[in-house]
């Protein structure tokens, strides 16, 4: 076994341990690049993004979503993907349409 193989064996656990950071960073980038407050909307769910400085726009969409029959189910903060760097970048608000709640 050569040095290259020994080195690859040592880095594989680190790669698998922190591999989620890359996908998390990609997801966060997509969320932050959305121009609209609505990140995703289907008949059953709606996900709104509240970014800094967009409160008025967010509240208008929040109002229209609730009038359409969606009910707020969860709020989640979008933080920087770097571990131990808890910087809030935005918030996700997850709604479910009342007609799909039993």
Backbone bond lengths (Angstrom), bond angles and torsions (degrees), N, CA, C in turn:
res aa  C-N    CA-C-N  psi(-1)  N-CA   C-N-CA  omega(-1)  CA-C   N-CA-C  phi
1 X - - - 1.454 - - 1.529 107.65 -
2 X 1.325 115.75 130.10 1.454 120.71 -177.97 1.514 112.54 -86.92
3 X 1.315 114.70 174.93 1.471 121.19 -179.72 1.529 110.59 -63.45
4 X 1.337 115.67 -38.30 1.466 119.64 -178.59 1.529 110.98 -59.97
5 X 1.318 117.13 -45.51 1.464 120.93 -179.80 1.517 111.62 -65.20
6 X 1.343 117.02 -39.77 1.466 120.16 178.36 1.523 111.09 -63.90
7 X 1.330 116.97 -39.97 1.465 120.85 179.41 1.526 111.22 -67.09
8 X 1.346 117.15 -40.59 1.463 120.74 178.92 1.520 111.03 -63.84
9 X 1.318 117.70 -37.14 1.460 120.75 177.64 1.520 111.02 -63.60
10 X 1.314 117.57 -35.43 1.464 121.69 -179.51 1.521 112.17 -72.69
11 X 1.319 118.36 -32.11 1.468 120.36 -176.97 1.520 113.17 -88.38
12 X 1.309 118.74 -20.74 1.458 120.54 -178.20 1.523 113.58 -57.82
13 X 1.343 120.32 -44.73 1.462 119.08 177.78 1.531 112.64 -61.09
14 X 1.330 117.22 -37.02 1.472 119.62 177.40 1.514 111.42 -66.39
15 X 1.316 115.77 -41.36 1.463 120.02 179.23 1.515 110.66 -62.29
16 X 1.312 116.46 -44.34 1.467 118.75 -179.68 1.520 111.46 -70.71
17 X 1.335 117.00 -32.38 1.456 120.41 -178.99 1.528 111.74 -69.45
18 X 1.332 116.93 -40.20 1.457 120.64 -176.76 1.523 113.05 -107.88
19 X 1.317 117.68 11.94 1.458 121.35 179.31 1.511 113.03 -63.61
20 X 1.319 117.66 -26.48 1.460 121.13 179.85 1.527 111.84 -67.07
21 X 1.326 117.59 -24.17 1.466 120.51 -178.30 1.521 111.71 -60.62
22 X 1.311 116.97 -38.42 1.469 120.61 -179.58 1.519 110.84 -65.29
23 X 1.320 117.35 -46.07 1.469 119.56 -179.94 1.523 110.87 -69.21
24 X 1.338 117.46 -36.77 1.464 120.33 176.21 1.525 110.92 -62.29
25 X 1.321 116.29 -43.15 1.464 120.80 180.00 1.526 110.98 -63.67
26 X 1.329 117.40 -38.31 1.463 121.31 177.97 1.526 110.78 -65.57
27 X 1.331 116.74 -42.57 1.465 120.91 178.57 1.528 111.33 -64.10
28 X 1.327 116.18 -43.33 1.460 120.62 -179.78 1.522 110.30 -64.42
29 X 1.320 116.57 -39.23 1.464 120.66 178.57 1.534 110.49 -61.76
30 X 1.334 117.19 -43.14 1.472 120.82 177.78 1.522 110.96 -61.95
31 X 1.323 116.67 -42.00 1.469 120.76 -179.67 1.518 110.37 -63.46
32 X 1.318 117.15 -45.85 1.458 121.15 -176.49 1.526 113.11 -72.71
33 X 1.333 117.61 -22.70 1.457 121.11 179.72 1.525 113.41 -83.74
34 X 1.326 117.83 -8.02 1.453 119.47 179.53 1.527 109.67 -64.66
35 X 1.306 115.64 132.62 1.463 121.03 -179.78 1.522 111.05 -83.55
36 X 1.319 116.25 -26.75 1.457 122.03 -177.17 1.527 109.84 -97.80
37 X 1.307 116.07 161.00 1.466 121.03 176.74 1.526 109.95 -71.77
38 X 1.327 117.50 -32.23 1.464 121.27 -179.79 1.524 108.77 -81.62
39 X 1.326 115.70 115.58 1.455 121.01 178.85 1.527 110.49 -83.28
40 X 1.329 115.55 -42.92 1.464 121.26 179.37 1.509 108.31 -152.07
41 X 1.327 116.01 140.62 1.459 119.69 178.19 1.519 109.36 -147.38
42 X 1.342 114.99 128.59 1.458 122.12 173.19 1.521 107.10 -127.84
43 X 1.324 117.01 -174.46 1.461 120.02 176.32 1.531 111.42 -64.84
44 X 1.333 116.76 -30.80 1.459 121.00 -174.55 1.529 113.83 -95.01
45 X 1.332 117.69 -37.27 1.466 119.75 -175.89 1.526 111.56 -132.26
46 X 1.313 114.56 160.25 1.460 122.34 172.36 1.523 107.29 -142.14
47 X 1.319 115.90 136.48 1.462 121.30 178.44 1.519 107.91 -121.69
48 X 1.335 115.31 120.77 1.454 121.56 179.81 1.520 109.80 -106.32
49 X 1.328 115.95 147.41 1.458 122.16 177.30 1.520 108.09 -113.59
50 X 1.329 115.89 125.36 1.466 121.03 175.84 1.519 107.77 -110.08
51 X 1.344 114.97 111.84 1.458 121.00 178.09 1.517 109.19 -103.73
52 X 1.305 115.93 162.85 1.460 120.52 178.57 1.523 109.97 -61.90
53 X 1.320 115.44 136.44 1.452 121.06 177.47 1.517 115.23 83.58
54 X 1.320 118.40 4.38 1.464 121.65 -178.35 1.519 112.22 -120.44
55 X 1.325 117.43 31.70 1.462 121.03 -175.72 1.517 112.34 -62.49
56 X 1.321 118.03 -47.01 1.472 120.76 -176.50 1.526 110.85 -62.02
57 X 1.317 116.78 -46.82 1.466 121.24 178.38 1.527 110.52 -61.83
58 X 1.333 116.45 -41.92 1.460 121.44 179.52 1.528 111.18 -61.67
59 X 1.337 117.10 -45.53 1.464 120.70 -178.59 1.527 112.40 -64.81
60 X 1.320 116.72 -35.40 1.471 119.88 176.97 1.525 110.81 -63.66
61 X 1.325 117.20 -44.62 1.467 121.10 179.09 1.526 110.40 -69.06
62 X 1.327 116.92 -39.34 1.467 122.18 176.88 1.530 110.06 -56.60
63 X 1.322 116.19 -45.18 1.461 121.93 179.31 1.529 111.05 -62.41
64 X 1.321 117.04 -46.62 1.468 119.65 -178.16 1.529 111.90 -67.09
65 X 1.321 116.88 -35.94 1.470 120.68 179.18 1.528 110.41 -65.31
66 X 1.317 117.18 -43.69 1.473 119.30 -179.63 1.526 110.87 -67.87
67 X 1.326 118.08 -32.76 1.470 120.64 176.34 1.521 111.99 -67.90
68 X 1.333 116.76 -25.04 1.467 121.37 177.94 1.524 111.76 -80.22
69 X 1.321 118.11 -5.60 1.460 121.13 176.87 1.518 114.64 104.72
70 X 1.315 117.43 10.84 1.465 120.39 177.97 1.522 109.40 -88.78
71 X 1.332 115.10 143.48 1.458 122.09 -178.59 1.530 109.01 -120.90
72 X 1.326 116.45 133.50 1.458 121.34 -179.32 1.525 110.12 -65.75
73 X 1.333 116.26 128.04 1.463 121.19 -178.75 1.521 113.05 -115.14
74 X 1.326 117.16 -30.79 1.465 119.10 -177.21 1.516 110.86 -157.94
75 X 1.328 114.16 155.34 1.466 121.97 175.44 1.524 106.49 -131.83
76 X 1.314 116.14 132.33 1.455 120.32 -177.82 1.521 109.09 -135.14
77 X 1.319 115.82 136.49 1.459 118.21 178.87 1.529 109.48 -87.11
78 X 1.320 115.19 142.33 1.453 122.10 176.21 1.523 106.09 -98.83
79 X 1.321 116.01 112.41 1.462 120.53 -176.73 1.524 110.33 -110.57
80 X 1.307 115.05 165.19 1.458 121.46 177.14 1.530 108.48 -60.20
81 X 1.341 118.34 136.53 1.470 120.09 -176.30 1.527 114.60 -71.60
82 X 1.321 118.15 -9.20 1.465 120.35 179.81 1.529 108.25 -72.63
83 X 1.339 117.33 125.19 1.470 119.54 -179.00 1.530 112.19 -57.40
84 X 1.316 114.88 143.05 1.467 124.46 178.09 1.525 113.91 64.98
85 X 1.321 117.77 13.27 1.458 121.57 175.32 1.524 106.09 -115.46
86 X 1.312 116.85 80.47 1.460 122.38 -173.34 1.524 111.71 -82.27
87 X 1.320 115.45 74.61 1.453 121.62 177.51 1.524 107.85 -104.79
88 X 1.340 116.70 119.29 1.458 120.39 178.36 1.521 109.35 -75.55
89 X 1.319 116.02 123.27 1.456 121.51 179.83 1.525 111.18 -99.34
90 X 1.326 116.79 -31.24 1.463 122.47 -179.22 1.526 107.46 -170.34
91 X 1.333 115.48 178.78 1.465 121.79 175.19 1.518 109.10 -129.11
92 X 1.321 115.86 142.24 1.458 121.89 174.03 1.519 108.04 -105.41
93 X 1.313 116.29 133.02 1.461 122.61 175.58 1.520 107.01 -114.72
94 X 1.325 115.97 122.35 1.460 121.68 -174.85 1.528 108.96 -108.04
95 X 1.317 115.25 122.89 1.459 122.85 -178.68 1.518 109.73 -114.83
96 X 1.341 114.97 152.27 1.455 121.45 173.63 1.509 108.04 -126.96
97 X 1.332 116.38 138.90 1.450 119.97 179.42 1.519 109.50 -70.78
98 X 1.322 116.21 134.52 1.477 121.41 -176.21 1.522 113.06 -60.62
99 X 1.320 117.11 -29.50 1.471 118.26 -178.03 1.522 112.88 -70.97
100 X 1.346 117.42 -12.62 1.458 120.68 177.62 1.528 112.24 -102.44
101 X 1.328 117.02 1.96 1.457 121.14 177.69 1.519 108.74 -94.31
102 X 1.318 116.38 127.72 1.463 119.21 -178.73 1.506 110.57 -120.40
